[in-house]
Amino acid sequence: MALLWSALLACLLAVVQVALLSYAGQVALSAAQDGLRGGRGYGATDIAGGAQRDAEDFLARAGGTVLTATEVSVTVDAAAGLLRVRVAGTALSVVPGIRLTVEREAVGGLERVSP
């Protein structure tokens, strides 16, 4: 009986860990997409700053303790007309000492005005 309960507890913890990792990945992806949407609409003056601010604001609102030690990086490729927002962080772990990193990225075209 003790072996059965140990295996059942291990399976339960594995399911909870997978759910936490999946949720942290979704929060990171949503932050990257929010930054992308915000950066595309700020115009040519502050694309990277606007995208980074919006992504960090989303993480402050929704990240909580599920996604910690977050890092937002924004890359603007004006020649190709692309904006890339990458969000990385550490997911909450049910097993102490294990570090699970999550990294998501959103890429989209910059809005341009035709003459």
N, C-alpha and C positions, 0 to 999 in steps of 0.2 A: 504494500500500500504506500509506503514511503517513497519508493521509486516512481510509482505512478503519479503521486502528487508533485514530485520534483519535476517530472517531465511535463506535466500539465502547467505548472507555474512557469517553466521555461518557455513553453509555447505561447502562453498568455503574454509574457514580457516581450517576446519576439513580435507578436501582433501589435502590441502597443508601440514598440519602437518603430516599426514600419509605418504605422499611422502618423507618428510624430515627424518622421523624416519626410513623408509625403506632404504633410501640412506645411512644414517649413519650406519645402521646395515650392509649394503653391504661393506662399507669402512672398518668397523671393521673386518669383516670376511676375506676380501682380505688381510688386514694387518696380521692377524693371519696365513693365508695360506702362505703368503710370508715369514714370520718368520719361519714357519715350513719347507718350502723348503730350506731356507738358513741354518737353524740349522742342518738339516740332512746331509748336505754336508760338514760341517766344520771338521769332524773327531772327535776323542775322546777327543781332548784337550780343545776345547772351544765351546761345543754344545750350552749351555744355553746363553752364551754371544753373539754368532753369531746370534742365533734366535732372541734375544731381539733387537740387533742392526738393523737387517733387518726389523723387524716389526715397530720399531720406525722410521726408514728411510722412509718406505712406508707411515706412518701416517704424517710425515713431508711434503712429496710430495703431498699426495692426501687428507689428512684430512681437511685442510682449516678451515673454521668456522662451518662446518656441524657437526664435531665431535671434541669436546674440552675436556679438563681435562682427557686426555687419560692415561691409566695405562696398561702396558704390563707385564704379568707375565709368566715365562717359568718354566716348571717342567720336569725334566729328570728322567725317571724310567729305570735305566740301567738293572735291573733284568728282567723286562718284555720287555725291548727294545722299550719303547715308549717315544715320545717327545710330550709334550702338551703345546700349546701357547694360552694364553687367553688375549683378548684385551677388555677393558672396557672403557667407556667414556660417555660423556653427549651430547645428540643430540640437535641441534638447535631447539628452540621452538618459535612459532609465538605468543604465549601467555606469557607475562612476568610473571616471578615468578614460572613457572612450570618447574620442572627438570625431564627430560626424560632420563633415563640411558639405555645404550645399552651395551650388553655383548655378545661376540661371542668367540668361541673356535675352534681350529683346532688340531687334534690328528693324529699322524702318527708313523709308525715304524722307528726305527733307522737303518741305513745301517750298516751291519756287514760284515766283511771279513771272509770267511771260510778258515780254514787252509788246 
